[in-house]
Amino acid sequence: MNKVAIITGSTRGIGRSIAVFLAQTGYRVVVNGTNQSLINEVLQEIHEAGGDALGCCADIADPGQVTALIDTAVAGYGQIDVLIHNAGNLHDQTSIRMTDEDWQSVIDVHLNGAFYTISRVLPHMTKNGGDIILMTSTAGLTGSIGQVNYSAAKAGMLGILWTLAAELKKYHIRVNAISPAALTDMTRPVIDHLREKYARRQEPFPAFWQVGEAEDIARFVSALLVQRDSSLTGEIFGVNGSQITRWEQPQPSYSEHIDEFFTTWYRQKGST
């Protein structure tokens, strides 16, 4: 295969699973994170299994370090075929208590990091095409209390998705997004807490929190990349275990007059 894939935030959780799985299926993988020891662990796992990978310690929130990451990939492999922007962080807090630093940190890693990596990868993709996969979240699709920064960043990812899917089609570059549900280092503390809470209440554990494994996301990514249909772009896929959900882009619902609009609105809300 000999294709080259960069996976940001690939030292833990979903990113690590994707890096290892793609390496097993013949990709040359660029492992990224902010901890060199963790990068080395992933590289060792890939190399011991016979895969080809190199690592780059870079903070995706820093445009200079992102440039160094892309330069490392090109110097090592001479091409870039796939970019998976998986790097993320959390600083959860209700909006009334959220600090500027909480807001900026999450926006920088998720949203700005997406732009920095994409803008630097594109010059290496426009000749031969490629795939860009963005990690979004139900928080960006429906909102999430206590996560206004994370929700905004993940919703912003959708604007990037739909814009670039249209812009880059002529270059044969596909852009898709995944909203993953998986048990990872980031989600495990929350899910364990909820399991205990519902167990104490002797209530059934909500189906929403019954999530799959990081390896399920990796398998879906691999399957998505194999599909070569050029029209498979601009899509959002929810992945939870073996269950796949396709999210639709919002569409407008038109009302001709103001009075008609509010009459319809209150009727739908069950008001009089």
PECOR-V157649 format. One record per pair of residues at least 4 apart in sequence whose ideal C-beta (glycine too) atoms are under 6 Angstrom apart, sorted by the first residue. I is the first residue (numbers start at 1). J is the second residue. Records with the same first field share a line. If there is no record, write none. Layout:
I->J + J
//
This chain:
1->26
3->27 + 81
4->28 + 77 + 79 + 80 + 81
5->22 + 27 + 29 + 82
6->30 + 73 + 83
7->15 + 18 + 19 + 84 + 86
8->32 + 60 + 85 + 86 + 87
9->15 + 86 + 87
10->15 + 16 + 19 + 31 + 32
11->16 + 33 + 38 + 39 + 42
12->16 + 185
13->184 + 185 + 214
14->180 + 182 + 184 + 214 + 217
15->86
16->42
17->21 + 214 + 215 + 218
18->218 + 221
19->29 + 31 + 42
21->218 + 222
22->27 + 29
23->27 + 29 + 46 + 51 + 53
25->222
28->52 + 77
29->53
30->54 + 73
31->39 + 42 + 43 + 53 + 55
32->56 + 58 + 69
33->38 + 39
34->59
36->57
39->55 + 57
43->53 + 55
46->51 + 53
54->76
56->69 + 72
58->65 + 68 + 69
59->65
60->87 + 109 + 113
61->108 + 109 + 113
63->116
66->116 + 117 + 120
67->120
70->120
73->80
80->121 + 124
81->130
82->131
83->121 + 132
84->133
85->114 + 117 + 134
86->135
87->109 + 113
88->110
89->109
91->102 + 105 + 106
92->146 + 147
93->97 + 98 + 102
94->146
95->148
98->102 + 103
100->104
103->149
104->108
106->110 + 149 + 150 + 153
107->111 + 153
108->112
109->113
110->153
111->153 + 156
114->160
115->119
117->121
121->125
125->130 + 173
126->171
129->172 + 173
130->173
131->174 + 225
132->175
133->176
134->157 + 161 + 177
135->178
136->140 + 154 + 157 + 177 + 179
137->154 + 179
138->142 + 179
139->144 + 147 + 150 + 151 + 154
140->151 + 154 + 155
143->151
144->151
147->151
160->164
161->175 + 177
162->234
164->168 + 175
165->175 + 233 + 234
168->173
174->233
175->233
176->235
177->236
178->237 + 239
179->238
180->217 + 239
181->211 + 240
182->211 + 212 + 213 + 214 + 217
183->188 + 211
184->214
187->191
188->192
191->209
194->209
198->203 + 205
211->240
212->216 + 240 + 241
216->241
217->239
220->239
227->232
236->247
237->244
238->245
239->244
255->260 + 261
256->260
266->271
//
